[in-house]
Amino acid sequence: MQQVGMRTARDGVRWHLIEKSPFRYDFSSVVPMLRAARETQTQVIWDLFHYGWPDGLNIWGARFVERFAHFARAAARVILEETGSPIFVTPVNEISFVSWGGGDAGFLNPFARQRGPELKAQLVRATIAAIEAVREVDAGARICHAEPIIHIAVDPDYPEEAAAAEGYRLSQFQAWDMIGGRICPELGGRPEYLDLLGVNYYSNNQWIHQDPHVPRSRRRKDVLLPPSHPLHRPVREMLGEVYERYRRPIFIAETGIEGDARPAWLRYIGQEARAAAAAGVELEGLCLYPIIDYPGWGDDRHCYSGLWGYADDEGRREIYEPLAEELSHQQQLWEIQRRDHRAVEEAVNIDEIDEGARQVDVAAQKSRTRRRE
């Protein structure tokens, strides 16, 4: 990573591998990673919960919060010991997405339906408990909260659904609002719990609202809002809304696309990020995610999404040169912006991004169908 100018990364400590029995920890899976980070002077933002938890632990019960806080404290001690202060952690990655996928849509663990708000509140409780535990270990720890940012447009054919569409759109802020104590004060949220805000943005994060209760014959077949669509909202505006709402430093914690559109996507997101920063958003960085190709969640297909591909038999990974070249170019543009205090606007191949977005959307829909089956 450092060969291409990257010195910061996101990774996970994998709770389910570390706590095989209650309150007994084996950090042997993460210590080599911590030492590699220290030796290479790489700053890592460690996810403590990234969709997984130990077998036999009921996520709905009070015991879950207790176990997670205890684990967070133990993990913080190990990270601090190996890398020094301040440590950077994300207590729970994507509370909103886990609550929807695992609490409403039923395709993520715990595979529930109509329990999304309940799961969101539980994960917020766990997050707050983890923040307190981590800060007991390292008072200077930086706490990151990574959540998807979305835009939902009202269907032009059904303007009467505008309020429902806007309500759904605003739900993207619920987790942060709970953690910060703006809503649901019984959960114990406080403003100081909001530190660094990570926003996750992909090509399928914007769509046209569809009432799930209407007949299928009335629903649109294509609800995706790629960049060329007239209802698409510029990402720079979405970043600005988050910053104006919370006035906290933000970073793009996940972004990427599959296939040949990867360089164009990075150019597009880089340009939107620079424009937001030029407009006053305190934007700290942009994270290409994932940095290597990976097997699809539900179908194990080879997802060509990384800067590096699959490892060969000797552990070597081939770099995707078009993306590497665009990454270098984007880094140069950021340096120009810092020096000259101006955002450079360049031509972006929107057609290529649109096609890449449609391909990703089709693959995602197929993957979710297989997981449900």
Secondary structure, DSSP 8 states (H G I E B T S, - for coil): -GGGT--EEEEE--HHHH-SBTTB--GGGTHHHHHHHHHHT-EEEEES-SS---TT--TTSHHHHHHHHHHHHHHHHHHHHHH-SS-EEESSS-HHHHHHHHHTS-SSTT--SS-HHHHHHHHHHHHHHHHHHHHHH-TT-EEEEEEE--EEE--TT-GGGHHHHHHHHHGGGHHHHHHTTSS-GGG---GGG--EEEEE--TTSEEE---TTS-GGGS-S--B--TTSTT---HHHHHHHHHHHH---EEEEEE---GGGHHHHHHHHHHHHHHHHHTT--EEEEEESSSB-EE-TTT--EE--SSEEEE-TTS-EEE-HHHHHHHHHHHHHHHHHHHHS--------HHHHHHHHHHHHHHHHHHHHHHH-
